[in-house]
């Protein structure tokens, strides 16, 4: 049995990967991947700021 990484860990992975164009896009992808309560895990100014910065950095 493999353990699924947490919602927050996967969000940071996706943000760094360049696979998402925005935090909203990232949230939608997490939901499609089967993560629950995405809005609760990614709610807050600090985490959103970090994700936006990582998404922009990945896009170059």
N, C-alpha and C positions, 0 to 999 in steps of 0.2 A: 504494500500500500504506500503510495506516495502522498506526502502532505502538501496541500495547496498553500502557497504563500499568502500572506495577509493582503487585504484590499489595499492598504497603504503601500506595502512593498511593491505590489504589482503596479500601482499607479506611478510610483517613481521609476520603475523599470520602463513602463510605456513612455513616460515623459522623456526619459533619456534616449530612448530608441529612435525618436523622430517619427514614430508611427502615427502620432496624433497631432492635429493642428491647433487644438485648443483644449482647455480643461473640460469643456462640455463634450467635446469629441472623445476625450479620454474617459469620462464618466460613462458615456454610451457604450464604449468598447468594453469596459469592465462589466457592465450589465449583460452584454451579449456573451461574455465569457462565463457568466454565471455567478458573479459576485453579488451578494445581497447587501442591502442597506448602504449602497455606495454614497448616497447623499449624507448619511450620518458620519461615515468615515472621512469624507473629504470636505466636511463643512468647516469653514473657518478661514479667516483672512491669511493667516500665516502659511498654512499648507497650500492654499491656492496661489499665493505669491511664489512659493518655492516651485510649484508645478509649472507655472507660467514661465518662470526663469529657465527651468530645465527644457521646456518645450522650445523656447526661443533659441537657447544655446544649441540644441540638437539640430535645429533648422539652419544654423550658421548665420 
